[in-house]
Amino acid sequence: MEMIIGGAFQGKSAYVKEQYPEIVWKNGADIEKEELMTAEGVLDFQEFIRKELKAGNDLSNFAEELAVNNPDIILVSLEVGYGVVPMDAFDRKYREAVGRICTSLAAKSQKVIRVVCGIGMVIKNA
């Protein structure tokens, strides 16, 4: 498993498409859980988490499930934990879920890359 993270509009999608041209990329907002378990790569992974939370699905063991079922996936996610804490309760729950899931997945990943200004910086390479 690999993770690519970074802030909004930092060039994550362009970076991964250049670095991994052979990957078929899916969008987190559009992908279903079953498809995620076999996907090669997912852009905007945080949007999958948002969709699942809105549907009322329990994500407490999701990171472990994904790591076991699709250990070769490449996930691209927006870092949503910076800035002002949202006033809306759902937005706070979403922000916390993305942080917890991505933290757990990063721990399980072989490689984690942070993209800033279109430049990928390897922060983990196990």
Residue pairs with C-beta under 8 A, 6 or more apart in sequence:
1 67
1 70
1 71
1 72
1 73
1 74
1 75
1 105
1 108
1 109
1 110
2 73
2 74
2 75
2 109
2 110
2 111
2 112
2 113
3 74
3 75
3 76
3 77
3 102
3 105
3 106
3 109
3 111
3 112
3 113
4 12
4 15
4 16
4 74
4 75
4 76
4 77
4 112
4 113
4 114
4 115
4 120
5 12
5 76
5 77
5 78
5 79
5 102
5 106
5 112
5 113
5 114
5 115
6 12
6 78
6 79
6 114
6 115
6 116
7 78
7 79
7 82
7 116
8 78
10 115
10 116
10 117
10 118
11 115
11 117
11 118
11 119
12 43
12 76
12 78
12 115
13 43
13 76
14 118
15 113
15 115
15 118
15 119
15 120
16 23
16 25
16 41
16 43
16 74
16 76
17 25
19 120
20 41
20 74
23 40
23 41
23 74
24 39
24 40
24 41
25 40
25 41
25 42
25 43
26 35
26 36
26 39
26 40
26 41
26 42
26 43
27 42
27 43
27 44
27 47
28 42
28 43
28 44
28 45
28 46
28 47
28 48
28 49
28 51
28 77
29 44
29 47
29 48
29 50
29 51
31 39
31 42
31 48
33 52
33 57
36 42
36 48
36 66
36 70
36 73
37 65
37 66
37 69
37 70
38 70
39 70
39 73
40 72
40 73
40 74
41 73
41 74
41 75
41 76
42 48
42 73
42 74
42 75
42 76
43 76
44 76
44 77
44 78
45 75
45 76
45 77
45 102
46 77
46 78
46 80
46 98
46 102
49 59
49 94
49 97
49 98
49 101
50 94
50 98
52 59
52 62
53 59
53 90
53 93
53 94
53 97
54 90
59 97
59 101
62 101
63 100
63 101
63 104
63 105
63 108
64 104
66 73
66 105
67 105
67 108
75 105
77 98
77 102
78 98
80 94
80 95
80 98
80 99
81 95
81 98
81 99
85 92
85 95
86 92
86 95
106 112
106 124
109 124
109 126
110 124
110 125
110 126
111 122
111 124
111 125
111 126
112 122
112 123
112 124
113 120
113 121
113 122
113 123
114 120
114 121
114 123
115 121
